[in-house]
Amino acid sequence: MWLVVGGPTVVVIASFVTLWLAIRTPDPVITEDYYQRGLDINKTLESPEKSLVPAMKGRNHAATPQTSPPR
């Protein structure tokens, strides 16, 4: 009997805990200029800065296949 009653009881308690958490910590509000901020981020990603050059070289080097040296 406890297995039949205990399962739904745990689910009901968990749903109330979830409701309490949802009411206690509301979602943050998105800023009004979220679209423009996204466009600005894309612009900065398209034009790599000089500080990113070593990282880009390392990424490109890691992506190239290794060739075995001639014997």
C-alpha positions, 0 to 999 in steps of 0.5 A, a space after each residue: 500500500 505504501 508504494 501505491 500511496 507514496 509515489 503520488 505523494 512524493 510527486 505532489 510534494 515535489 510539485 509544491 516545492 517547484 511552485 515555491 521555487 518558481 514564485 520565490 525566484 522569478 525569471 530576470 527581465 530581458 532588456 529592451 535592446 536585447 536584439 541590438 546587443 546581439 548584433 553588437 556581439 556578432 560584430 565584435 566576433 566577426 572582427 578579430 582583435 590582435 589579442 585573439 591572434 594567438 588563439 586563432 592560430 592555435 585553433 587552426 593548428 589543432 584543426 589541421 590533420 597531422 602528417 607523419 614525417 618521411 622515413 
